[in-house]
Amino acid sequence: MTFILYGIRNCDTMKKARAWLDARGVAYAFHDYKVAGIDAGTLRAWATSVGWEKLLNRAGTTFRGLDTADKADLDEAKAIALMVANPSLIKRPVLTGVGGVPLVGFSVAAYEAALP
């Protein structure tokens, strides 16, 4: 099974997820949004699986720094466009390759339940 861990290298939550995976010998590829970006099609597929609301990181400084107009009347299309333009708006990490549904965010309990 091929796992891909999506996120930003220096994010504290990403560091926790990577340390957890590494400690258990789980092989994964790392996709850094800041280096490689993210496309709308991937985000739409994730949104179909988990909902765009779960993907959008409203708690971060990037979201708080958006113009009021950008935050108003959010729907899936607008949220995906914002996340493509500002990958820091995507909740981190996103782990794919786990039964077809991405794991969004890091939780030891969720990772233990989903990973071999």
C-alpha positions as CSV (number, residue, x, y, z in Angstrom):
1,M,0.0,0.0,0.0
2,T,1.3,3.4,-0.9
3,F,0.8,6.2,1.6
4,I,1.2,9.9,0.8
5,L,1.5,12.4,3.6
6,Y,0.4,15.9,2.4
7,G,1.3,19.0,4.3
8,I,4.0,21.6,5.0
9,R,7.4,20.6,6.2
10,N,7.7,22.9,9.2
11,C,4.2,22.5,10.7
12,D,4.2,21.2,14.2
13,T,1.3,18.8,13.6
14,M,3.1,17.5,10.5
15,K,6.2,16.8,12.6
16,K,4.1,14.8,15.0
17,A,2.5,12.7,12.2
18,R,5.9,12.1,10.6
19,A,7.4,11.1,13.9
20,W,4.5,8.7,14.5
21,L,4.8,7.1,11.1
22,D,8.6,6.9,11.2
23,A,8.6,5.3,14.7
24,R,6.3,2.5,13.4
25,G,8.2,2.0,10.2
26,V,5.3,3.1,8.0
27,A,6.7,4.0,4.6
28,Y,5.2,7.1,2.9
29,A,6.0,9.7,0.4
30,F,5.8,13.3,1.5
31,H,4.1,16.0,-0.6
32,D,5.0,19.5,0.5
33,Y,2.3,22.0,-0.5
34,K,4.8,24.8,-0.3
35,V,7.1,23.1,-2.9
36,A,4.7,21.1,-5.1
37,G,1.4,22.9,-4.6
38,I,-1.9,21.1,-4.8
39,D,-4.4,20.9,-7.6
40,A,-8.2,21.5,-7.5
41,G,-9.0,18.0,-8.7
42,T,-7.2,16.4,-5.7
43,L,-9.0,18.8,-3.3
44,R,-12.4,18.0,-4.9
45,A,-11.8,14.3,-4.6
46,W,-10.9,14.7,-0.9
47,A,-13.9,17.0,-0.4
48,T,-16.1,14.3,-1.9
49,S,-14.7,11.8,0.7
50,V,-14.5,13.9,3.8
51,G,-16.3,17.2,3.1
52,W,-14.6,20.5,2.2
53,E,-15.4,21.9,5.7
54,K,-13.1,19.3,7.2
55,L,-10.3,20.2,4.8
56,L,-10.5,23.9,5.4
57,N,-8.3,25.1,8.3
58,R,-10.3,27.9,9.8
59,A,-8.2,28.0,13.0
60,G,-5.0,29.1,11.3
61,T,-3.4,32.5,10.8
62,T,-3.8,32.2,7.0
63,F,-7.6,32.0,7.3
64,R,-7.8,34.7,9.9
65,G,-5.7,36.9,7.6
66,L,-8.1,36.6,4.6
67,D,-10.2,39.5,3.5
68,T,-13.7,39.4,4.8
69,A,-15.0,39.0,1.3
70,D,-13.0,35.8,0.9
71,K,-14.4,34.4,4.1
72,A,-18.0,35.4,3.3
73,D,-20.4,32.9,1.6
74,L,-18.0,30.0,1.6
75,D,-19.0,27.0,-0.4
76,E,-17.0,24.1,-1.8
77,A,-15.9,25.8,-5.0
78,K,-14.8,28.9,-3.3
79,A,-13.1,27.0,-0.5
80,I,-11.2,24.8,-3.0
81,A,-10.1,27.9,-5.0
82,L,-8.8,29.5,-1.8
83,M,-7.0,26.3,-0.8
84,V,-5.3,26.0,-4.2
85,A,-4.2,29.6,-3.9
86,N,-3.2,29.3,-0.2
87,P,-2.2,25.7,0.6
88,S,-1.7,26.8,4.3
89,L,-5.5,26.8,4.4
90,I,-5.6,23.0,4.1
91,K,-5.8,21.3,7.5
92,R,-2.7,19.3,8.0
93,P,-1.7,16.6,7.6
94,V,-3.7,14.7,5.0
95,L,-2.7,11.1,4.7
96,T,-3.9,9.1,1.6
97,G,-3.7,5.5,0.8
98,V,-5.7,4.4,3.8
99,G,-8.7,2.5,2.4
100,G,-9.7,5.2,-0.1
101,V,-10.7,7.8,2.5
102,P,-8.0,10.4,3.4
103,L,-7.2,11.0,7.1
104,V,-7.4,14.7,7.7
105,G,-5.5,16.1,10.7
106,F,-3.4,14.0,13.1
107,S,-4.8,11.9,15.9
108,V,-2.9,9.0,17.4
109,A,-6.2,7.1,17.8
110,A,-7.2,7.6,14.2
111,Y,-3.8,6.6,12.9
112,E,-3.7,3.5,15.1
113,A,-7.2,2.5,13.9
114,A,-6.4,3.0,10.2
115,L,-2.9,1.9,9.8
116,P,-1.4,-1.6,10.0
